[in-house]
């Protein structure tokens, strides 16, 4: 059954599920302690592109021409500044470079899709659904398209390059497909990943049996998270990804000490935001 977005109890999102699988302690730092992390240039650039595309699809179809998309980069940057004032401290040359890159990515988008030829059902759609065992899924879908035949397509924009392993991206898309299946009773006909940097589109067709098995996987991940949450036993899991972690100073694997465990959040306490 669907759960109102106003009910902000702890939930599972694709990014936080990925964090727990990668390193339970990282999950704790992000979802429970909610420790701040600096935004990388790539993350800022990606947020600007996503914001511009969201605004683009808010316009009438005939107005969604390339020049309009490029003109939306400035307002998207201003919106980010209002939400994250610390970005004003970014080196002007770095800022100008990332905005130029954002415009390049948007220009390339028109070689992959023609936004003047269709209207999405929704952009930046928040979804929230409770599974049969009580696991609450929460996410933010870049775009949902519904054809005249009622077939549904779930679209996600990627501003990085196509990775060697697609597992993480497909995990995210299957998460969204399952959330739509359980909230709307609709099995998406297609999951689409649009890699703007490489100019590639990757399509995937989910199967019902596959999503049913994936649902069991998410339930198992949430049970493991709840078990760790009850005791505070979120252990570090070292990997090559530690080199990019901003929490090494607090990690026992690097001689650090985590802050005191604040306890598992209640329904009225701090919760994760989907990413």
C-alpha positions in Angstrom: 0.0 0.0 0.0 1.1 3.6 -0.6 2.2 5.7 2.4 1.7 9.5 2.5 4.9 11.4 2.0 4.2 13.3 5.3 4.9 10.1 7.3 8.7 10.5 7.6 9.7 7.3 9.3 13.0 5.6 8.4 13.0 4.2 4.9 15.1 2.5 2.3 16.3 4.4 -0.8 18.5 3.1 -3.6 21.5 5.1 -2.4 21.2 4.2 1.2 20.7 0.5 0.4 23.9 0.8 -1.7 25.7 2.4 1.2 24.8 -0.4 3.6 25.9 -3.1 1.1 29.2 -1.2 0.6 29.9 -0.4 4.2 27.4 -0.5 7.1 29.3 2.2 9.0 29.0 4.5 6.0 25.2 3.9 6.1 25.2 4.9 9.7 27.2 8.1 9.1 24.9 9.1 6.3 21.4 7.9 7.3 21.5 8.0 11.1 24.3 10.5 12.2 23.6 12.5 9.0 27.2 13.8 9.0 27.8 16.5 6.4 29.9 15.7 3.3 31.4 18.1 0.8 29.9 18.0 -2.7 32.3 17.1 -5.5 32.4 19.1 -8.7 30.9 16.1 -10.5 28.0 16.1 -8.0 27.4 19.8 -8.4 27.5 19.6 -12.2 25.0 16.6 -12.1 22.6 18.5 -9.9 22.7 21.5 -12.2 21.9 19.3 -15.3 19.1 17.5 -13.5 17.6 20.8 -12.3 17.8 22.3 -15.9 16.1 19.2 -17.4 13.4 19.3 -14.8 12.7 22.9 -15.6 12.9 22.2 -19.4 10.1 19.6 -19.2 8.0 22.1 -17.2 7.8 24.2 -20.4 5.4 23.6 -23.3 6.8 21.0 -25.7 7.4 23.5 -28.5 9.6 25.6 -26.2 12.0 22.8 -25.3 14.6 23.7 -27.9 18.4 23.5 -27.3 18.8 27.2 -26.8 16.2 27.1 -24.0 17.9 24.2 -22.3 21.2 26.0 -22.3 19.6 29.2 -20.9 18.2 27.2 -18.0 21.7 26.4 -16.6 22.0 29.8 -15.0 18.7 29.6 -13.1 19.5 26.0 -12.1 22.8 27.2 -10.6 21.1 30.1 -8.8 18.6 27.5 -7.3 21.5 25.4 -6.1 23.1 28.5 -4.5 20.0 29.3 -2.6 19.8 25.7 -1.3 23.6 25.4 -0.6 25.1 28.9 0.0 28.5 27.4 0.6 28.8 26.9 -3.2 29.4 30.6 -3.5 32.9 29.9 -2.2 33.7 27.8 -5.2 36.6 29.1 -7.3 35.1 31.2 -10.1 37.2 29.3 -12.7 36.0 26.0 -11.4 32.4 27.2 -11.3 32.6 28.5 -14.9 34.1 25.2 -16.0 31.4 23.1 -14.5 28.6 25.3 -15.9 30.2 25.0 -19.3 30.4 21.3 -18.9 26.7 21.3 -17.9 25.8 23.1 -21.1 27.8 20.6 -23.1 25.9 17.7 -21.5 22.6 19.4 -22.2 23.6 20.0 -25.9 24.5 16.3 -26.2 21.1 15.3 -24.7 19.4 16.4 -27.9 21.3 13.8 -29.9 19.6 11.1 -27.7 16.1 12.3 -27.3 13.9 15.0 -28.7 12.0 16.6 -25.8 9.7 18.5 -28.1 8.0 15.3 -29.2 6.6 13.9 -26.0 5.3 15.0 -22.5 6.5 13.1 -19.5 3.9 12.1 -16.9 6.2 13.5 -14.2 9.8 14.7 -13.5 11.7 14.4 -10.2 8.8 12.3 -8.9 9.0 11.3 -5.2 7.8 7.8 -4.6 7.1 6.1 -1.3 5.5 2.6 -0.8 5.4 0.1 2.0 6.1 -3.6 1.1 4.2 -6.5 2.6 6.6 -7.0 5.5 6.6 -3.3 6.5 9.8 -2.3 4.6 9.3 1.3 3.5 10.8 2.3 0.1 11.5 5.9 -0.7 13.0 7.4 -3.8 13.2 10.2 -6.4 12.7 9.2 -10.0 14.1 11.6 -12.7 11.3 11.0 -15.2 8.3 8.8 -15.7 6.8 8.5 -19.2 3.5 6.9 -19.9 2.6 6.1 -23.6 -0.9 6.2 -25.1 -0.9 2.4 -24.8 -0.4 2.9 -21.0 3.1 1.4 -21.1 5.3 3.0 -18.5 9.0 3.9 -19.0 11.3 4.9 -16.0 14.1 7.2 -17.0 17.3 8.2 -15.1 19.9 10.7 -16.3 23.5 9.9 -15.7 26.0 12.8 -16.1 29.0 10.4 -15.7 30.3 7.9 -18.2 29.0 4.4 -18.6 30.6 2.2 -15.9 32.3 -1.1 -16.6 29.8 -2.7 -14.2 26.2 -1.7 -14.5 25.1 -3.4 -11.3 24.7 -0.3 -9.2 22.7 1.6 -11.9 20.5 -1.4 -12.5 19.9 -1.9 -8.8 18.6 1.7 -8.7 16.3 1.2 -11.6 14.9 -2.1 -10.4 14.2 -0.3 -7.1 12.1 2.3 -8.9 10.4 -0.4 -11.0 9.4 -2.3 -7.9 8.2 0.8 -6.1 6.0 1.7 -9.1 4.8 -1.9 -9.3 3.7 -2.0 -5.6 2.3 1.6 -5.5 0.5 1.7 -8.9 0.2 -2.0 -9.8 2.1 -1.3 -13.0 5.1 -3.3 -14.2 7.2 -0.7 -16.2 7.8 -1.8 -19.7 11.2 -0.2 -19.9 13.9 1.1 -17.6 16.1 3.7 -19.4 19.5 4.9 -18.4 20.7 8.0 -20.4 24.4 8.5 -20.1 24.9 12.1 -21.2 28.7 12.1 -21.1 29.0 9.2 -23.4 25.9 9.9 -25.5 24.5 6.4 -24.9 21.1 5.1 -24.0 20.8 1.7 -22.2 17.4 0.1 -22.0 16.3 -2.7 -19.8 13.1 -4.7 -19.6 12.3 -5.9 -16.1 10.4 -9.2 -15.6 7.8 -9.8 -12.9 9.6 -12.8 -11.4 12.8 -10.8 -11.4 11.2 -7.9 -9.4 9.6 -10.4 -7.0 13.1 -11.8 -6.2 14.5 -8.3 -6.0 11.8 -7.4 -3.5 12.9 -10.2 -1.2 16.5 -8.8 -1.5 15.4 -5.4 -0.3 13.4 -6.9 2.6 16.5 -8.8 3.7 18.7 -5.6 3.4 16.1 -3.7 5.6 16.0 -6.5 8.2 19.8 -6.3 8.4 19.7 -2.5 8.8 17.1 -2.8 11.5 19.1 -5.4 13.3 22.2 -3.2 13.3 20.1 -0.2 14.2 18.8 -1.9 17.4 22.4 -2.5 18.7 24.3 0.2 17.0 26.6 -2.4 15.5 27.4 -0.8 12.1 30.8 -2.2 11.2 33.2 -0.8 8.7 33.8 -2.8 5.6 37.0 -1.8 3.9 37.3 -1.7 0.2 38.9 0.2 -2.6 36.1 2.7 -2.3 37.5 3.9 1.1 39.9 6.1 -0.9 37.0 8.3 -1.8 35.2 8.3 1.6 35.0 11.6 3.4 34.7 10.0 6.8 38.1 8.3 7.2 38.9 10.5 10.3 35.9 8.9 12.1 36.5 5.3 10.8 38.2 2.7 13.1 39.8 1.2 10.0 41.8 4.5 9.7 42.4 5.0 13.4 39.4 7.2 13.9 36.5 7.0 16.4 32.8 7.3 15.4 30.7 9.8 17.3 28.4 8.3 20.0 25.6 6.3 18.5 22.5 8.5 18.6 20.1 5.5 18.5 17.8 4.3 15.8 15.7 7.3 14.5 12.0 7.4 15.4 9.2 8.3 12.9 9.5 11.9 14.0 13.3 12.0 14.1 15.8 12.6 11.3 15.5 10.4 8.3 17.3 10.0 5.1 16.5 11.8 1.9 16.4 9.9 -1.3 19.2 10.3 -3.7 
